[in-house]
Amino acid sequence: MILANKGYVFITGATGGIGSAIVKKLTELGYTVLAGVRSKEQGKRLKKEISPNIVPIEMDITVPSSVETASLEVGKFLGNNGIDGLINNAGCIIQGPLELLSLDEIKYQFDVNVFGQIAVTQALLPFLRKNSGRVINIGAVTGKTAMPFIGALSASKHAMEALTDALRVELKPWNIHVTMIQPAAIDTSIFEKANATSDRSLQQVPSEKLALYESALAAYHSTIAKQPVSPTDVVVKAVTESLSAKTPKTRYAVGRGARLVVTISHLPDRLRDRLLMSSLGLTKVSNPKQAHDFN
């Protein structure tokens, strides 16, 4: 049974660390959350563990037909109602030197972090227009300041920055506010998943190529392992403010060091590069030996 609610909000990536925290808070505030999940089992578990005010919507955002089917399901559930917010939260991290990533890996990064978000937004805009709802995109500080060895991720988040800016102007006639949340490192399992995926990927790379980056990668991972992380609460707070504020901010940089990382993007390029190399422990990395033959 669906409890009396404050309104309807749709969120992708509802079962992840940030996603489930957002779902929990919104149901506590009285929203009915239409939760994008990858399977019926995930949806049942989410509803059981968090709140009966959750309506699981099975969807794979990288498959257009799945998004279309999900939007039809949303329409049937809502009837004549609209939604008050769309939270584009689903995402993944593909990491590694750009030279060593396959094109399929990079394409998948964009399928999840960019094209999937566009597909969901297009599908749900008719429901947002009914309520002059909000679009909230979960980006990252790396969308403003690109980082080495997560270049594919940075590129995808930078694309979402641009799309957010365009949508903000395009949707203004319907009073639909569009906001970008820019978290720094958040305490979730996404980094562990990214490391595991990266390890499997690098096993397929010829040893001669991998040797070019070994010392730099070791320094990078050593530094990243020590980086401070923030609780999911900082993202949840920004999302709830984006939904409730009369005029929400266009961007919320949240988490420890987030504003500093965003500020670095405004520095001259070479100064920015030196600061990044120093902070990531890359300045002391010796010149790698050249590989003889990659063919």
Secondary structure, DSSP 8 states (H G I E B T S, - for coil): -----SEEEEESSTTSHHHHHHHHHHHHTTEEEEEEESSHHHHHHHHHHT-TTEEEEE--TT-HHHHHHHHHHHHHHHTT---SEEEE-------S-GGGS-HHHHHHHHIIIIIHHHHHHHHHHHHHHHHT-EEEEE--GGGTS--TT-HHHHHHHHHHHHHHHHHHHHTGGGT-EEEEEEE-SBSSTHHHHHHHHHHHHHTTS-HHHHHHHHHHHHHHHHHHHTS--B-THHHHHHHHHHHH-SS--SEEEESTTHHHHHHHTTS-HHHHHHHHHHHTT-TT-------S---
